[in-house]
Amino acid sequence: MGLLSHGSPLSWEETKKYADHVRQHGITQFLNIYHKVKERQKDVLKWGDEVEYMLVAFDHENHKVQLVLNGEEMLDVLQGRGEKINPSHPTLWRPEYGSYMIEGTPGQPYGGTMSEFNTVEENMSERRQEASSLLTDNVSICTITSFPRLGCLGFTLPEFQPTPVEHGASKSLFFPDEAINKHPRFSTLTRNIRHRRGEKVAINVPIFKDRNTPSPFIERFANDPGNEAKAALPDHIYMDAMGFGMGNCCLQVTFQACSISEARYLYDQLATICPIVMALSAAAPFYRGYVSDIDCRWGVISASVDDRTKEERGLEPLKNDKYQISKSRYDSIDSYLSTCGEKYNDLDLTIDKEIYSQLTREGIDHLLAQHIAHLFIRDPLTLFEEKIHLDDANESDHFENIQSTNWQTMRFKPPPPNSDIGWRVEFRPMEVQLTDFENSAYVVFVVLLTRVILSYKLDFLIPLSKVDENMKAAQKRDAVREGMFYFKKDICKAGIPAVDGCSPAVNGTEDETEEYTLMSIDTIINGKDGVFPGLLPILNSYLENMEVDVDTRCTILNYLKLIKKRASGNNLWDLDII
């Protein structure tokens, strides 16, 4: 969930006074880190996953399912039995936004050997067992992307009524503040996003229409005397709080690269894969008790933390704010970082020009400087009184304050100060799956793909405007089977047999001279003769050239079989595999 500081949180009006201070010192902290470790090479491959969980109570007698608000208590026990007494404990536990949520990771990062792939599911299973051992009867720890009744009356245990009052955190008609994690960062984030925006967040998800759905579908809200729901749209499911986005669960993977240049290369290449894997892992069709006409949470979570004012959203002329900003803080990336990606940077990038000039004067190249200067057009959303004045040479809290609240599909992560951790990238678009097997399959698929990208020097880059179009397509209902996505035709110039043989797409809608064309998920993942070799056949070719023990190979092939079936759309739930 990003930077978790402790202390006395400031209100938005107080935080706003220190916004320039945080930005200035955040840039100084970044520069100090950069100059210390920019030449660092040969860091070993390390990686790890993050799985988010919900605590769910099943009342079988009354046919009622609720979210249990004791995540903080569980976290204290899990940490007390694990990392606090044994630094080498195989699991780590962290808080998440919802009081009904916790996050689990492996205790130590995985390494670069192929046999590590055979331990991912085992570790996920151990996490689930550790947490489950603390649960009472009829309570389960579940990996669900979106709880179907989130925001419905009585969806929490114990039950709380929402209190849409100004002094509350969310002022929501549906999501009680008691469902927010008690750590002050989370309620402060919620309140400050609302105050900075100047109004509540507005989330409108298209309703799925069957023969019984009224047309137009219009909701009436009895507990809304102040007409707070005026932002609700016809034929949409309306939500009004950060909890409807950050209260969902996801699956993420972080990789340590051997150098800053490798990290930037991976960041760019994986950015094009984000919408593909998001559609492939889509698991969030339900919101506030309704069936929606989308399959992914991304747009919901993007709107749930959109702190832009009306001026920044282009709804009013700029008067009090400096920039019009095209996206929420939670969205797809806006610029590539590697030199090979520069020509595909076709989005209009808003940057802080003073910060950009400072960075370039300090020797930061154009691509990295504009990336940081773009992140730093944002204000800090939380600030603790005890964390205003820091040692910039040895701390990075002000940099992370801005960095960690730019929630993009990919995150480029400098090393922490004075640590042996290297340059990292975080892959963030995946939706969490129901079982440890499925989550392991997606993690192993993405990690294997990074190995193949680096080994075969693959090039997936297309204009970022097309990646943005892919992100929109990925969220549509049944995108995994019906969607078409822009993808590069020739991804390797190195003459590797497994990657060769893809002539210009005969079924594409782009001109034959274009580098990319529209493809289905099935074609991208599994390949199609004469069109594209497919990512899975390339991965299989890579595995054939690696020394892999029989047991690990069997495990990996079962994971890839699931990905293959999901991509083909022929068998989304193969219980024999799972």
BANU-845949 format. One record per residue (C-alpha): x, y, z; residue in three letters. Coordinates in steps of 0.02 Angstrom, whole numbers, padded with zeros to 5 digits, always signed. Example, Ala and Ser with C-alpha at 12.3 -4.5 7.8 and 13.67 -1.06 7.14 Angstrom:
2
+00615-00225+00390ALA +00684-00053+00357SER 
REM end
This chain:
578
+00000+00000+00000MET +00150+00115-00017GLY +00236+00221+00113LEU +00170+00192+00290LEU +00232+00326+00408SER +00183+00344+00590HIS +00141+00502+00683GLY +00015+00644+00682SER -00067+00664+00511PRO -00097+00838+00444LEU -00260+00898+00367SER -00264+00941+00183TRP -00252+01128+00218GLU -00099+01097+00327GLU -00023+00974+00202THR -00049+01096+00059LYS +00063+01224+00145LYS +00207+01099+00138TYR +00176+01036-00040ALA +00322+01131-00116ASP +00432+01082+00031HIS +00393+00897+00002VAL +00424+00911-00185ARG +00588+01006-00165GLN +00658+00887-00036HIS +00588+00736-00127GLY +00688+00784-00282ILE +00843+00811-00175THR +00820+00639-00099GLN +00800+00560-00271PHE +00958+00646-00334LEU +01057+00588-00183ASN +01003+00408-00215ILE +01033+00421-00403TYR +01209+00489-00389HIS +01256+00355-00262LYS +01194+00205-00360VAL +01177+00257-00543LYS +01331+00156-00591GLU +01280+00004-00492ARG +01291-00155-00597GLN +01270-00342-00582LYS +01135-00348-00450ASP +01066-00524-00452VAL +00890-00564-00509LEU +00770-00557-00364LYS +00582-00547-00369TRP +00429-00568-00261GLY +00241-00565-00266ASP +00110-00473-00163GLU -00060-00552-00134VAL -00204-00457-00054GLU -00336-00549+00046TYR -00511-00516+00114MET -00581-00586+00275LEU -00754-00656+00237VAL -00886-00723+00357ALA -01017-00848+00296PHE -01183-00855+00390ASP -01254-01011+00311HIS -01412-01010+00416GLU -01463-00836+00359ASN -01381-00848+00187HIS -01275-00696+00224LYS -01093-00657+00179VAL -01001-00510+00258GLN -00826-00435+00268LEU -00747-00454+00439VAL -00668-00296+00509LEU -00524-00369+00608ASN -00380-00360+00485GLY -00276-00252+00603GLU -00291-00376+00746GLU -00245-00522+00632MET -00097-00425+00566LEU -00028-00396+00741ASP -00036-00581+00780VAL +00038-00636+00613LEU +00184-00515+00628GLN +00208-00561+00811GLY +00220-00745+00769ARG +00327-00715+00615GLY +00448-00577+00567GLU +00457-00497+00740LYS +00533-00653+00817ILE +00614-00728+00662ASN +00686-00613+00526PRO +00697-00766+00411SER +00514-00813+00430HIS +00447-00872+00261PRO +00304-00747+00256THR +00279-00561+00282LEU +00115-00474+00319TRP +00067-00293+00289ARG -00090-00186+00312PRO -00204-00140+00168GLU -00335-00006+00142TYR -00485-00103+00205GLY -00503-00153+00386SER -00557-00321+00313TYR -00396-00339+00212MET -00217-00396+00236ILE -00071-00415+00116GLU +00049-00562+00113GLY +00218-00579+00030THR +00360-00706+00037PRO +00476-00677+00184GLY +00627-00663+00070GLN +00633-00624-00116PRO +00648-00766-00240TYR +00810-00786-00336GLY +00860-00820-00515GLY +00859-01010-00520THR +00722-01102-00611MET +00685-01209-00458SER +00618-01053-00371GLU +00462-01068-00479PHE +00421-01229-00387ASN +00409-01138-00219THR +00289-00996-00263VAL +00128-01092-00239GLU +00195-01176-00083GLU +00233-01006-00006ASN +00062-00937-00054MET -00017-01090+00024SER +00084-01063+00182GLU +00024-00883+00192ARG -00156-00938+00174ARG -00134-01072+00307GLN -00051-00951+00429GLU -00193-00828+00414ALA -00328-00962+00414SER -00262-01033+00577SER -00319-00873+00665LEU -00496-00875+00598LEU -00653-00927+00688THR -00780-01048+00618ASP -00867-00991+00459ASN -00735-00858+00422VAL -00620-00880+00273SER -00475-00785+00200ILE -00518-00757+00017CYS -00426-00690-00133THR -00569-00597-00216ILE -00538-00444-00324THR -00703-00357-00286SER -00823-00412-00150PHE -00993-00417-00238PRO -01090-00331-00098ARG -00960-00199-00054LEU -01060-00044-00010GLY -01225-00134+00016CYS -01320-00114+00179LEU -01240-00221+00315GLY -01093-00284+00211PHE -00973-00278+00360THR -00960-00381+00520LEU -00992-00301+00640PRO -01118-00199+00542GLU -01098-00011+00530PHE -01204+00120+00447GLN -01118+00245+00331PRO -01116+00422+00401THR -01106+00545+00255PRO -01051+00693+00361VAL -00916+00820+00324GLU -00803+00778+00472HIS -00793+00595+00419GLY -00659+00523+00307ALA -00757+00473+00152SER -00928+00557+00176LYS -00994+00406+00083SER -01176+00357+00065LEU -01124+00174+00059PHE -00950+00140+00132PHE -00936+00165+00322PRO -00774+00239+00387ASP -00760+00092+00506GLU -00717-00017+00354ALA -00558+00086+00327ILE -00396+00022+00405ASN -00364+00109+00571LYS -00187+00163+00523HIS -00200+00353+00507PRO -00127+00352+00331ARG -00282+00272+00257PHE -00417+00384+00329SER -00306+00536+00298THR -00283+00486+00116LEU -00471+00465+00099THR -00512+00633+00177ARG -00373+00731+00092ASN -00415+00664-00081ILE -00593+00726-00055ARG -00539+00894+00012HIS -00409+00923-00122ARG -00532+00878-00259ARG -00661+00995-00184GLY -00797+00862-00186GLU -00822+00676-00162LYS -00747+00559-00290VAL -00874+00500-00419ALA -00867+00323-00488ILE -00992+00271-00621ASN -00984+00094-00690VAL -01100+00041-00831PRO -01235-00079-00774ILE -01254-00247-00860PHE -01426-00253-00937LYS -01527-00411-00948ASP -01712-00425-00985ARG -01758-00377-00806ASN -01651-00220-00796THR -01751-00058-00806PRO -01702+00055-00950SER -01646+00182-00906PRO -01576+00112-00744PHE -01589+00252-00616ILE -01559+00233-00429GLU -01641+00335-00291ARG -01542+00359-00131PHE -01648+00382+00025ALA -01503+00433+00138ASN -01450+00579+00028ASP -01536+00736+00093PRO -01397+00847+00025GLY -01407+00776-00151ASN -01230+00711-00135GLU -01267+00581-00269ALA -01297+00710-00404LYS -01144+00639-00494ALA -01234+00473-00522ALA -01265+00436-00707LEU -01413+00343-00783PRO -01378+00162-00829ASP -01228+00160-00712HIS -01185+00091-00540ILE -01138+00241-00433TYR -01003+00237-00299MET -00931+00381-00200ASP -00781+00329-00095ALA -00599+00279-00105MET -00646+00113-00025GLY -00735+00055-00183PHE -00566+00053-00271GLY -00432+00032-00140MET -00546-00089-00049GLY -00523-00212-00192ASN -00383-00341-00200CYS -00247-00367-00328CYS -00092-00469-00369LEU +00075-00382-00401GLN +00253-00433-00442VAL +00414-00335-00412THR +00579-00372-00500PHE +00755-00317-00457GLN +00856-00281-00614ALA +01044-00294-00630CYS +01061-00108-00668SER +00962+00051-00694ILE +00966+00029-00883SER +00895-00147-00871GLU +00759-00086-00753ALA +00710+00050-00876ARG +00706-00074-01019TYR +00596-00195-00921LEU +00482-00053-00865TYR +00448-00006-01046ASP +00426-00181-01114GLN +00310-00237-00975LEU +00205-00079-00991ALA +00141-00143-01159THR +00098-00311-01079ILE -00005-00233-00937CYS -00172-00221-01029PRO -00150-00396-01100ILE -00123-00476-00930VAL -00259-00368-00853MET -00387-00435-00976ALA -00317-00611-00952LEU -00340-00599-00763SER -00505-00502-00764ALA -00603-00545-00606ALA -00709-00396-00554ALA -00883-00386-00631PRO -00981-00349-00470PHE -01003-00180-00385TYR -01121-00128-00244ARG -01226-00284-00268GLY -01251-00261-00454TYR -01180-00348-00607VAL -01082-00221-00709SER -01042-00216-00893ASP -00854-00219-00860ILE -00739-00358-00801ASP -00594-00263-00719CYS -00573-00149-00569ARG -00447-00029-00650TRP -00565+00112-00698GLY -00653+00098-00530VAL -00494+00115-00429ILE -00433+00255-00543SER -00590+00357-00509ALA -00588+00314-00324SER -00425+00410-00293VAL -00446+00547-00423ASP -00397+00701-00324ASP -00393+00820-00473ARG -00491+00981-00454THR -00616+01040-00584LYS -00482+01152-00656GLU -00358+01009-00670GLU -00491+00901-00753ARG -00523+01038-00882GLY -00699+01073-00821LEU -00655+01252-00773GLU -00521+01373-00835PRO -00356+01368-00742LEU -00357+01499-00604LYS -00297+01424-00441ASN -00207+01271-00510ASP -00051+01258-00618LYS -00094+01116-00737TYR -00229+01027-00830GLN -00195+00844-00795ILE -00262+00713-00915SER -00268+00564-00796LYS -00302+00514-00618SER -00155+00474-00505ARG -00203+00291-00531TYR -00186+00252-00716ASP -00072+00188-00853SER +00104+00254-00874ILE +00129+00413-00975ASP +00307+00395-01041SER +00434+00262-01083TYR +00602+00270-00994LEU +00723+00181-01112SER +00803+00258-01266THR +00720+00128-01377CYS +00552+00187-01312GLY +00579+00372-01341GLU +00506+00376-01517LYS +00346+00296-01452TYR +00316+00431-01321ASN +00168+00509-01411ASP +00066+00566-01261LEU +00059+00750-01213ASP +00161+00744-01053LEU +00129+00874-00919THR +00286+00908-00818ILE +00349+01026-00684ASP +00473+01124-00790LYS +00573+01189-00642GLU +00598+01013-00576ILE +00642+00951-00750TYR +00774+01087-00767SER +00845+01047-00595GLN +00858+00862-00638LEU +00942+00890-00806THR +01066+01012-00727ARG +01111+00872-00607GLU +01149+00753-00750GLY +00984+00660-00763ILE +00946+00616-00945ASP +00792+00685-01032HIS +00685+00527-01021LEU +00710+00496-00836LEU +00700+00682-00795ALA +00531+00702-00881GLN +00466+00546-00794HIS +00509+00613-00621ILE +00452+00790-00666ALA +00286+00717-00723HIS +00260+00620-00561LEU +00298+00778-00463PHE +00158+00883-00537ILE +00056+00799-00401ARG +00035+00861-00224ASP +00074+00754-00072PRO -00088+00681-00006LEU -00030+00635+00169THR +00101+00711+00281LEU +00144+00677+00462PHE +00198+00817+00577GLU +00348+00716+00634GLU +00404+00685+00453LYS +00414+00862+00384ILE +00599+00894+00412HIS +00707+00747+00360LEU +00889+00703+00327ASP +00889+00707+00137ASP +01055+00615+00127ALA +00989+00463+00219ASN +00799+00465+00201GLU +00679+00459+00055SER +00508+00484+00133ASP +00470+00644+00037HIS +00516+00563-00129PHE +00413+00409-00086GLU +00269+00520-00030ASN +00244+00574-00211ILE +00310+00417-00295GLN +00200+00296-00197SER +00040+00394-00230THR +00067+00389-00418ASN -00017+00220-00437TRP +00023+00174-00617GLN +00021+00009-00712THR +00210+00001-00691MET +00316+00080-00555ARG +00501+00120-00575PHE +00579+00103-00402LYS +00749+00174-00354PRO +00843+00084-00215PRO +00807+00141-00037PRO +00946+00247+00039PRO +01097+00153+00106ASN +01031-00020+00062SER +01089-00168-00040ASP +00924-00169-00137ILE +00943-00131-00322GLY +00841-00040-00455TRP +00669-00120-00467ARG +00510-00118-00570VAL +00337-00164-00509GLU +00206-00245-00619PHE +00037-00186-00553ARG -00114-00222-00667PRO -00161-00401-00620MET -00323-00448-00534GLU -00306-00574-00395VAL -00373-00750-00427GLN -00472-00866-00314LEU -00339-01001-00288THR -00154-01008-00248ASP -00127-01111-00405PHE -00201-00976-00517GLU -00107-00835-00432ASN +00055-00934-00445SER +00021-00965-00629ALA +00004-00780-00667TYR +00157-00735-00564VAL +00266-00868-00645VAL +00204-00820-00818PHE +00253-00637-00793VAL +00421-00679-00713VAL +00463-00801-00853LEU +00415-00669-00979LEU +00542-00549-00904THR +00678-00682-00921ARG +00632-00707-01104VAL +00624-00520-01138ILE +00801-00500-01071LEU +00873-00659-01148SER +00799-00636-01323TYR +00803-00444-01320LYS +00619-00439-01365LEU +00540-00274-01414ASP +00353-00252-01380PHE +00354-00063-01392LEU +00211+00026-01479ILE +00151+00206-01461PRO +00090+00239-01285LEU -00073+00307-01354SER -00107+00130-01418LYS -00064+00057-01248VAL -00193+00175-01174ASP -00321+00114-01300GLU -00277-00064-01250ASN -00307-00019-01067MET -00483+00038-01109LYS -00516-00118-01213ALA -00452-00233-01075ALA -00585-00176-00952GLN -00733-00215-01064LYS -00843-00364-01031ARG -00770-00525-01102ASP -00617-00434-01170ALA -00514-00592-01153VAL -00620-00674-01288ARG -00694-00530-01386GLU -00567-00389-01369GLY -00438-00337-01498MET -00274-00260-01441PHE -00136-00166-01529TYR +00022-00270-01524PHE +00188-00267-01613LYS +00205-00386-01761LYS +00393-00413-01761ASP +00455-00422-01582ILE +00630-00487-01615CYS +00762-00437-01742LYS +00890-00562-01679ALA +00844-00710-01788GLY +00785-00823-01648ILE +00688-00970-01723PRO +00553-00970-01589ALA +00514-00789-01625VAL +00535-00788-01813ASP +00405-00831-01941GLY +00277-00697-01904CYS +00244-00613-02069SER +00140-00454-02079PRO -00030-00489-02005ALA -00152-00545-02138VAL -00304-00514-02029ASN -00247-00349-01956GLY -00339-00186-01980THR -00182-00078-01988GLU -00087-00035-02146ASP +00044-00166-02186GLU +00184-00039-02161THR +00137-00015-01978GLU +00239-00100-01843GLU +00086-00154-01747TYR -00089-00218-01780THR -00244-00273-01688LEU -00236-00449-01616MET -00343-00553-01500SER -00279-00610-01330ILE -00276-00787-01399ASP -00161-00734-01542THR -00046-00635-01427ILE -00030-00773-01298ILE -00047-00933-01400ASN +00004-00874-01573GLY -00073-00890-01745LYS +00012-00957-01900ASP +00069-00820-02015GLY +00017-00685-01893VAL +00113-00695-01729PHE +00218-00831-01644PRO +00133-00811-01474GLY +00210-00775-01305LEU +00182-00951-01237LEU +00272-01040-01380PRO +00418-00921-01353ILE +00419-00959-01167LEU +00414-01146-01204ASN +00561-01129-01323SER +00658-01036-01188TYR +00621-01174-01063LEU +00682-01307-01184GLU +00852-01221-01187ASN +00865-01207-00998MET +00917-01338-00873GLU +00757-01370-00777VAL +00726-01518-00663ASP +00578-01628-00706VAL +00473-01577-00557ASP +00494-01391-00589THR +00462-01411-00774ARG +00300-01504-00737CYS +00245-01365-00619THR +00284-01228-00745ILE +00197-01319-00887LEU +00039-01337-00782ASN +00042-01150-00747TYR +00066-01110-00931LEU -00073-01231-00976LYS -00192-01126-00870LEU -00134-00966-00956ILE -00156-01049-01126LYS -00334-01102-01086LYS -00381-00933-01014ARG -00314-00846-01168ALA -00404-00962-01288SER -00568-00933-01197GLY -00613-01115-01221ASN -00601-01167-01039ASN -00586-01026-00913LEU -00610-01141-00763TRP -00515-01302-00788ASP -00539-01381-00617LEU -00429-01529-00664ASP -00282-01408-00674ILE -00326-01299-00525ILE 
REM end
